[in-house]
Amino acid sequence: MHYPLMRVRQLDEGGRSIDSIATYSLLEVMPDQQVPQSPEDCWVSLGQIYRLLKIPGALTNEARSALSLVLLWL
C-alpha cells in the first residue's frame, strides 16, 4: 500500500470552473514496488519532473504550484 507523503488539491484554470479540481500526490515508491495505476492518474518520477521544468510551457501553473511544495526533493 502506498501512502502519500503529500497531497494537494487545486482548482484548475485559476478557479474559473468549480468542477475542475486537480489532485497532486507525492509518493515514495521503492524500486521493487509498482506504482498504483488508474485511468485518471498520470505518474512521473522526480527525474522526469526535473526535465519538464526546463521546458517552457510543459507544466501547468497548477502543477508548478503543487511542485513548489516538493522543491526540497528537486
Residue pairs with C-beta under 8 A, 6 or more apart in sequence:
2 27
2 29
2 33
2 35
2 36
3 27
4 25
4 26
4 27
5 26
5 27
5 28
6 25
6 26
6 69
6 70
7 23
7 24
7 25
7 26
8 23
8 24
8 25
8 65
8 66
8 69
9 21
9 22
9 23
9 24
10 21
10 22
10 24
10 62
10 65
10 66
11 17
11 18
11 20
11 21
11 22
11 62
12 20
12 21
12 22
12 60
12 62
13 20
14 61
22 62
22 63
22 66
24 62
24 63
24 66
24 67
26 69
26 70
26 73
27 35
27 36
29 35
35 43
44 52
46 73
46 74
49 67
49 74
50 74
52 58
52 59
53 59
53 64
53 67
53 74
59 67
67 74
